[in-house]
Amino acid sequence: MAIERWHLTFPGHLIAEPVVSRLVSDHDLVINLRRADIDLEVGWIILEVSGDDDRLAAGRAYLEEAGVTVADPGGDVLLG
């Protein structure tokens, strides 16, 4: 099982959508929330995401198709 770290940035229209929940239910990924900041206009979350390579790729593609920006958080995800 591979582990990746993703920095997700959400536009305002996706803030209330269960996007992260769908990574678990639809893509069979395990997530560990490391940091987050969400307001009415934009939000970001740093996740550690675990799963096989195909599921990770499918989950990332789902997020990008939904309008979420996925990037590598770099550095220590707890210290920022």
PyMOL commands that set and color helices and strands:
alter all, ss='L'
color gray80, all
select helices_A, chain A and resi 12-14+19-25+53-66
alter helices_A, ss='H'
color red, helices_A
select strands_A, chain A and resi 2-11+30-38+42-51+69-71
alter strands_A, ss='S'
color yellow, strands_A
deselect
rebuild
show_as cartoon
